[in-house]
Amino acid sequence: MESTSSSLLRNRNFVKLWAGQAVSFIGDPISMVALVILVANITHDASEVGGVLLVRLIPTLAGPFIGVLADRLDRRAILVSSDLARAAITVGFVFVRDLPSLYVLAFLWGFARTLFNPTIRAAFPSVVGSGDMTRANSIISGTFSFSFMVGPALGGVLVASVGVNMAFLLDALSFLASAAFLALIPFDRPQREEDGSFMQEFWDGLRYLAGARVPLALVVGASLIVLTTGFVTPAEVFLAKRTFSAGDAGYGLVVSLWGAGMVLGSAVMGVLGDRVKLLPFFLAMCGYALTLAWVGFSPTFTLTLCALTVAGFSNGVDNVSADTLLQKFVPENILGRVFAVRFLGFSVGEALAYPVGGLLVDSIGVRHTYLLAGSLSAVVIILTLLIMFVSPTKTL
């Protein structure tokens, strides 16, 4: 295990990719905080804040089409161009002070992200090599989880100390740094079996996913988990402040300990390395279901925080195991399309979960929202198993 880990860190291309992603990961939550504050300052309307954030998700609806580009074109060119575009768009936020312009920039930023995310996942095997895939994914996922844990707080401090505009400029610099690192990596160009039309390759990707039971189960299961667990996001602040009277500090602990659990889950997957099979994925989903249901009954805030840390741990295991299994089992020349569908599922799940979760909290209460989320997550596990075992394969 030690030799494998050290060989991964001696892989200069992976280190460049990791460095670029780490800088970008930290920059993202900083600009998110700045964007929310900017919209609030301009409109003084919470619904407009939600509208701008929702617009960022709309381009993911075209994800399966964009995934075709990730499998047809030079992936390094796509990645570098996407980062440069996001840098320019982020700088644009410094100069706009009207709502329509904010909506346009938010949409363009979401489009660039939609192009970047499946492409970087599809390019991963050519950089890392199959022998280190799990540990590489655990490092990237752990870095993202760490940024998720500390980034919003750092963004708040920066906005308070240097202002909204400087926060945007710092995020733009993070995208430029990522582009610089990625430009130095010789990504392999996707090997296409034949020169088909754009739409033919689009339908080929969907047909492949529909007939590949393991990838289909991973994509559908993980996407539905985003939906069911997302119901509790609007409930978190009320769980801390109303149910347990823990105040703003308690809400901060809820969010931070979930992030800490994600970091730990990613680290454990790094220790397991390439012994990863499907079992960690299913255990992670079971962890979601059990811990969310437990919060519905938890008698103390301390036990609740422990449960949510375990839920974050499950999140980290799920992220690493699902990404790794897809990168191992899906042919590299079709990975962009598969990951594009995966990210589409995430975005649709988020877009549905947040408003529905808010309605659930208002109608049935915080604890029952957690119970419902845990119960529905259990249904997702059953559904995923049904998809998986329609056509048993040796990969199980």
Secondary structure by P-SEA (a helix, b strand, c coil): caaaaaaaaaaaaaaaaaaaaaaaaaaaaaaaaaaaaaaaaacccaaaaaaaaaaaaccccaaaaaaaaaacccaaaaaaaaaaaaaaaaaaaaccccaaaaaaaaaaaaaaaaacaaaaaaaccccccccaaaaaaaaaaaaaaaaaacaaaaaaaaaacccaaaaaaaaaaaaaaaaaaaaacccccccccccccaaaaaaaaaaaaaacaaaaaaaaaaaaaaaaaaccccaaaaaacccccccaaaaaaaaaaaaaaaaaaaaaaaaacccccaaaaaaaaaaaaaaaaaaaccccaaaaaaaaaaaaaaaaaaaaaaaaaaaacccccaaaaaaaaaaaaaaaaaaaaaaaaaaaaacccaaaaaaaaaaaaaaaaaaaaaaaaccccccc
